[in-house]
Amino acid sequence: VGITEALEKAPARGDVVIFRNDAIANLLPKDFLSKYISRKQLVGFIKGYSEWTVMHLSATEAAGRGVYLTYDVRTVQPDDFSKSAQVFENQGYGESKVANMLPQGTTYVVDQPVASMESLLEARRKNLDARSSLNKWNNVCSQLARSTGTDPVKWAMEIDIKEVAKVQWKGEEVVLIRPAKPLVSHNVRYNPHRGFVNTLFGEGFAIANDSHAACIGNWLIMGSEDAVKHFLASEVKQKLHYWPAKGVKAIVLADDCQLTWTRSELRFDVYRTY
């Protein structure tokens, strides 16, 4: 897969940026998303996502003292599962409902609706196998099963996870799980499924402390005891510029930028002040 394939995905006119993902360390600003993810993790994810990325400035929208710039994003990768883009490409689209749960002051969200937990895990295994990491992942799952008494893969299949999200606000963080059917509600208590979310869905959903959990409505919330309590006590919800609900693969919101993958587009929005 080379530059020729990337050029074929670029529009004939307009402002276009094409870059090889392996060179991303030389292109990203040093402080980009540094409050939410380490540079090593971010660079590693982008390198492992696809071979090439094509970004086309498709729209601008004045707002307040600045402007929203919208880029159409296209990626180029092999047909095998050596790049994680194939994990997403092979997934269907789902509903994103986490927007109704975001507390005021939310600064970072990673949201992944799940069309089929079975097909997601199958694609994830293929990607891990292509990167010679499947045995390590299987061992981690086995260790979690022994330490918690519950197999994480069987647990995810049984509750039929339909959405997973990581949320950060005001210096705190939680992960949220939305199963197909509501679980039995409970207040904050010790989390019997520690380590499950980042093992099943990847390090993008890892949080520093998932020692406690609560279940309310359609959501299972995991985090530190204080974080879960504060999340449940947040009555004022975050106002969002743009957040689709249906036909969604993934959404990442961070400060003044947002990556949104829906049935109709993969777009990157960034807000710039005048």
Phi, psi and omega in degrees: 000123185225193184298331180300314178296324178294318179296326179295335180270352181277140176292159184288334182230164176100178180277120185231138174240128177237129178218150175277128186299330179297341182262011188298330181299331180276349185254326183288136171301146185302327185260010184295117180059020185295339178286344189241335183210141181293151180300322179299316179295316183295312179298318180297320180295314182294318177299321183275355185279311181206174178279314183226153175230136178241125180237125182240123177292109188254341182197155173227147181216116178293138179205121179061232180261025181205203184213141172271127175256126181248125179248133169279128185246133175227145182236157179233127181208163178295165179283345179280188184258025179290339177246142186289346176304327181294331177299316179285320182302328183272002179264154172281195179247149182228186178265138174254114183244000187290340181303329180285353183252353188285123180286157177300139183094004178299130182242342185209129178221134168241117186235131179226101170294151183236116178285318181212116179296324180296313181288329177296314180294323178297316179293321179296319178298319179297320178293317178296320179296318179296334179260013179058036182240004185293318180299319178298317180295317178299321179295320178298316178299319179294319178296319178296320179297320180290319185283332183253343183084004181226130176285122184299323180292314179297321179298314181297322180289321183293316181275351176054071184299130181249349178194141175226140182213145171249131184231132174238137178204137174047042176081006180240163182211147175217164167243146182238138177239131175245107178281169181298321177235144181304140175274175177292125182293144175205154178283183183298128178207174180302136184274114180280358184239042181296134177084356184290316190296309182291333176292317183285321190248350178109167186293345176298342180252008180287140173233160187292330186214115176238040187288338184232163181209156173217155179232122181219131181060234181264011190236140169255123186246128181237143177171194174292163181303314180294317183298316180295317179298315181293324178296315181294332182275354182282108183267329182272126185264153181289135173273133186243143179289318184204125179204100179291153183252327185243154178064046186246137171263314183196151174221134174234121179245130180210114179049248186257023177219159181207133174253126185228124179243111178239181179300330185263341186195158166241109187232151178237119179252135177224138181259128180236130178277154180286000000 
